[in-house]
Amino acid sequence: MPGKVAIRWRFSAGMTNKFDPEIHHRRSIRLKGYDYAQAGAYFVTVVAHQRESTFGQVVDGGMVLNEFGRVVEKWWNQISVHFPNVDTRTFVIMPNHMHGIIVIKENGRGAVSASDGKSAKQGEMTSPPRRRTLGQIVAYFKYQSTKEMNALDGTGTITKFWQRNYYDRIIRDDDELNRIHRYIESNPSMWADDDENLANIIL
């Protein structure tokens, strides 16, 4: 179906879906003292402002993106371009939120230097590259997608498209990585029961 978002995966797949409360019930807390700039894999969920269905709709168990959804997809894919030491893996964009896996690599080539890329004069000491944190990576994605969606909106006013915070989970091993992949992959088929679906929220 044209416009149906592709769910990307670069690890093992083909396993059956299984409810996992640790994945399905997300928590919006950062681990105290944890270095979110260190190498590792992270499961990230970003929710639309007021949980409005902004990015498209689920049709026959698959997600069909609208123009805002395509902007979100574009800027998710731009993360690894802007941050060369970061990979984006499995992701899915839902009507009012998105899930994705972000991998910060050990190799920091291409990281933004403390001098913001300005060349040092001969004989000057240069500062080591700044490692970008997960929060800074997500903030870049939210800012750029919001800016383009506001341009598409054409109202001339600044509209919020994302909730202020985001959910994250540190992925500890391959088994957990596989479980999260299956959860992301099956998300459109579970939309009717999704915690973020406004139809399931008692106001």
C-alpha positions as CSV (number, residue, x, y, z in Angstrom):
1,M,0.0,0.0,0.0
2,P,1.5,3.4,-1.0
3,G,2.6,5.4,2.0
4,K,2.7,2.5,4.4
5,V,5.8,3.0,6.6
6,A,8.5,0.4,6.5
7,I,9.7,-1.0,9.8
8,R,13.4,-1.3,9.7
9,W,15.5,-4.0,11.4
10,R,19.1,-5.0,11.1
11,F,19.3,-7.8,13.6
12,S,17.7,-11.2,13.9
13,A,13.9,-11.4,13.3
14,G,11.2,-13.9,12.6
15,M,10.2,-14.6,16.2
16,T,6.7,-14.7,17.6
17,N,5.2,-11.7,19.3
18,K,4.7,-11.9,23.0
19,F,3.4,-9.4,25.6
20,D,6.3,-8.1,27.7
21,P,5.1,-5.7,30.5
22,E,8.6,-4.3,30.8
23,I,8.4,-3.0,27.2
24,H,4.7,-2.3,26.9
25,H,4.5,-0.2,30.1
26,R,7.0,2.6,29.5
27,R,8.6,4.8,32.1
28,S,9.8,8.4,31.6
29,I,12.7,8.5,34.0
30,R,16.4,8.9,33.4
31,L,18.6,6.6,35.4
32,K,20.4,8.7,38.1
33,G,24.1,9.0,37.4
34,Y,23.9,7.1,34.1
35,D,26.0,8.5,31.3
36,Y,23.6,8.8,28.4
37,A,26.4,9.8,26.0
38,Q,28.1,6.4,26.4
39,A,28.0,3.8,23.7
40,G,24.9,1.6,23.8
41,A,21.5,0.8,22.4
42,Y,18.4,2.7,23.6
43,F,14.7,2.2,23.0
44,V,13.1,5.6,22.6
45,T,9.4,6.6,22.5
46,V,8.3,10.1,21.6
47,V,4.6,11.0,22.0
48,A,2.7,13.7,20.1
49,H,1.4,16.8,21.9
50,Q,-1.8,15.9,23.8
51,R,-1.7,12.5,22.1
52,E,-3.4,13.8,19.0
53,S,-3.3,11.6,16.0
54,T,-1.1,13.8,13.9
55,F,1.1,11.5,11.8
56,G,-1.4,9.3,9.9
57,Q,-3.7,6.3,10.6
58,V,-3.6,2.6,11.0
59,V,-5.3,0.8,8.0
60,D,-5.6,-3.0,7.9
61,G,-3.0,-3.4,10.6
62,G,-0.4,-1.2,8.9
63,M,0.5,2.5,9.4
64,V,-0.2,4.9,6.6
65,L,1.7,8.2,7.0
66,N,0.4,11.6,6.2
67,E,2.6,14.6,5.3
68,F,3.5,15.2,8.9
69,G,4.3,11.5,9.4
70,R,6.6,11.6,6.4
71,V,8.4,14.6,7.9
72,V,8.9,12.6,11.1
73,E,10.3,9.7,9.1
74,K,12.7,12.1,7.3
75,W,14.2,13.6,10.4
76,W,14.5,10.2,12.1
77,N,16.6,9.1,9.2
78,Q,18.6,12.4,9.4
79,I,19.8,11.6,12.9
80,S,22.7,9.4,11.7
81,V,23.6,12.0,9.1
82,H,23.9,14.8,11.7
83,F,25.5,12.5,14.3
84,P,28.0,10.2,12.5
85,N,28.6,8.1,15.6
86,V,24.9,7.3,15.9
87,D,22.8,4.7,14.1
88,T,19.1,4.5,14.0
89,R,17.7,1.0,13.8
90,T,14.1,-0.4,14.0
91,F,11.4,2.3,14.1
92,V,7.7,2.7,13.6
93,I,5.7,5.9,13.4
94,M,2.2,5.5,14.9
95,P,-0.8,8.0,14.7
96,N,0.3,9.9,17.8
97,H,3.7,8.6,18.8
98,M,6.8,6.8,17.5
99,H,9.1,4.1,18.7
100,G,12.7,3.7,17.6
101,I,16.1,2.2,18.6
102,I,19.1,4.5,18.7
103,V,22.6,3.1,18.9
104,I,25.4,5.4,20.1
105,K,28.7,3.8,18.8
106,E,32.0,3.7,20.6
107,N,33.8,5.3,17.7
108,G,33.3,9.0,18.0
109,R,34.4,10.0,14.6
110,G,32.4,12.9,13.3
111,A,31.4,14.1,16.8
112,V,31.0,17.9,17.1
113,S,34.0,19.4,18.7
114,A,34.0,21.8,21.6
115,S,35.0,24.6,19.2
116,D,31.9,23.9,17.1
117,G,34.0,22.8,14.1
118,K,36.2,25.9,13.9
119,S,39.8,25.2,12.9
120,A,42.4,25.9,15.6
121,K,45.3,28.2,14.9
122,Q,48.7,26.7,14.5
123,G,50.1,25.8,18.0
124,E,46.7,26.1,19.7
125,M,45.3,23.2,21.8
126,T,42.1,21.8,20.5
127,S,39.3,20.6,22.7
128,P,38.3,16.9,22.4
129,P,35.1,16.2,20.5
130,R,31.9,16.6,22.6
131,R,29.9,13.4,23.0
132,R,26.3,14.0,22.3
133,T,23.8,12.6,24.9
134,L,20.7,10.6,24.0
135,G,18.7,13.7,25.2
136,Q,20.5,15.9,22.8
137,I,19.9,13.5,19.9
138,V,16.2,13.3,20.6
139,A,16.0,17.0,21.1
140,Y,17.6,17.6,17.6
141,F,15.0,15.2,16.0
142,K,12.1,16.8,17.8
143,Y,13.3,20.4,17.0
144,Q,13.9,19.7,13.3
145,S,10.7,17.8,12.7
146,T,8.7,20.4,14.6
147,K,10.2,23.2,12.5
148,E,9.3,21.5,9.2
149,M,5.8,20.5,10.3
150,N,5.1,24.1,11.3
151,A,6.3,25.3,7.9
152,L,3.9,22.8,6.3
153,D,1.1,23.9,8.6
154,G,1.2,27.3,7.0
155,T,-0.7,29.1,9.9
156,G,2.1,31.3,10.8
157,T,1.8,30.3,14.4
158,I,4.2,28.0,16.3
159,T,2.4,24.7,17.1
160,K,3.7,22.1,19.5
161,F,3.8,18.7,17.8
162,W,5.6,16.7,20.6
163,Q,5.3,16.2,24.3
164,R,8.0,17.9,26.3
165,N,9.7,14.7,27.5
166,Y,10.3,11.3,26.0
167,Y,10.5,7.7,27.2
168,D,13.8,5.7,27.1
169,R,15.0,2.3,28.0
170,I,18.6,1.1,28.0
171,I,18.9,-2.1,26.0
172,R,21.1,-4.5,28.0
173,D,21.6,-7.5,25.7
174,D,20.6,-9.2,22.4
175,D,17.6,-10.9,23.9
176,E,16.1,-7.6,25.1
177,L,17.0,-6.1,21.7
178,N,15.0,-8.9,20.0
179,R,12.0,-8.4,22.3
180,I,11.9,-4.7,21.6
181,H,12.2,-5.2,17.9
182,R,9.2,-7.5,17.9
183,Y,7.3,-5.0,20.0
184,I,8.0,-2.2,17.5
185,E,7.3,-4.4,14.5
186,S,3.9,-5.5,15.9
187,N,2.8,-2.0,17.1
188,P,0.4,-1.1,14.2
189,S,-1.4,-4.4,14.6
190,M,-1.9,-3.7,18.4
191,W,-3.1,-0.1,17.9
192,A,-6.6,-0.8,19.1
193,D,-5.2,-1.8,22.6
194,D,-2.3,0.7,22.6
195,D,-1.8,2.7,25.8
196,E,-1.3,5.9,23.7
197,N,-4.6,5.4,21.8
198,L,-6.9,8.1,23.1
199,A,-9.8,5.7,22.7
200,N,-8.3,3.7,25.6
201,I,-7.8,6.7,27.9
202,I,-10.5,7.7,30.4
203,L,-10.4,11.4,30.8
